[in-house]
């Protein structure tokens, strides 16, 4: 179990965080570019467990713009703007890299 904990180090998560932000920014639908430029990440390390979380700080009138782009939203006149799944395809390769690196660390002889 100790090998699993050490398999993906904080420095590696920082690298993956930067890659994730770049992937999310390039996949974000662009109008003004504000949402694409508002991605960031945080790494938390608690009780020997490291976690990386991605956020988007573009909030307009209390509405997180990245989320309504992803899932869709209603309009003022009762219409609906369909969302577009751009977050999952952009970030999945980063998560796959993290899992691959962790697996290599666990199975290392």
N, C-alpha and C positions, 0 to 999 in steps of 0.2 A: 504494500500500500504506500509506503514511503516513496517508492519509485514513481508511482502515479502522481503524487503530490509535487515531485520535483520535475516531472516530465515537461511541463510547460511553465516556464519561469516568468516572473513579472516583466522582465525585459522583453521577452518574446511576446507577451500580451500587449505591451506597448507598441511593438512593431505591427502586430495584427490590428491593433486599434487604429493606427495610422492608415493601414491598408483598408480597413473597413470604412473609415471616414471618406477616403478617396473613392471607394467603390460606390458608396451611398450617394456622394455628391455627384458623381458622373451619371448615376442612374436616375436621379431625381428629375422629374419633369420641370422644365425651366420656363418661367414667365419673366420674372425679374431677376432670378438667380439667388434671391435671398434665402429660400428654403434650402437649396443645394449647398449654399455656403454656411449654413447654420448647423451642420452635423458636428458632433463631438462625442467623445467617449470618456468613461471613467473606469478605473480599475480599482476594485476593492479587494482587500486581503484581510479576511477575518477568520480567526481560529484555524489557520493553515489552509484555508480554501480561498483561491483567487477567483474573481468574477469580473468579466468585462461587460459593460452595458453601453449601448449606443443611444444617443439622445439627439433631438433636434430642437433648437431654441427659438425657432420662428413661430411665435404665437401671436395671432391677430385677434383682438377682441375676445380673448380667452379661448380661442380655437387653435389647436396645434395643426398647423398647415400640412406638415408631412403626413399626419394621420388622415386628414380628409382627402389628400391626394391618393393615399393608399386605398382607403375604404369607400370613398365617395361622400357626397353631401347633398343636402337639399338646398334649393335656391329660395330667394325671397318670394318669388311668384309661384311657389309650389312645385317647381320642377325638380329634377334629380340629375346631378352630375355623377356619372359612373366613375368609380375609383379605378386605379390601375395598380396591380401588384408589381411594384418596382423594388420594394425593400427586400423581400425574401430572396428573389433571384440575385440581387446585388450582394447580399451579406452571406448567403449560403456557402460560396466558395471559401470565404474566410473561416467560417466555422469548420468546414471540412479540413482546412489546413491545420487548425488547432487540434482537432480530433486526431488527425494523422500523426502530428508531432507527438501528442500524448501517447498514442498507441505505440509508436516507435520507442518511446522512452520506457514504457511498461514492459515491452517484449524484448528489450535489449539484453543480450546475454552477457 
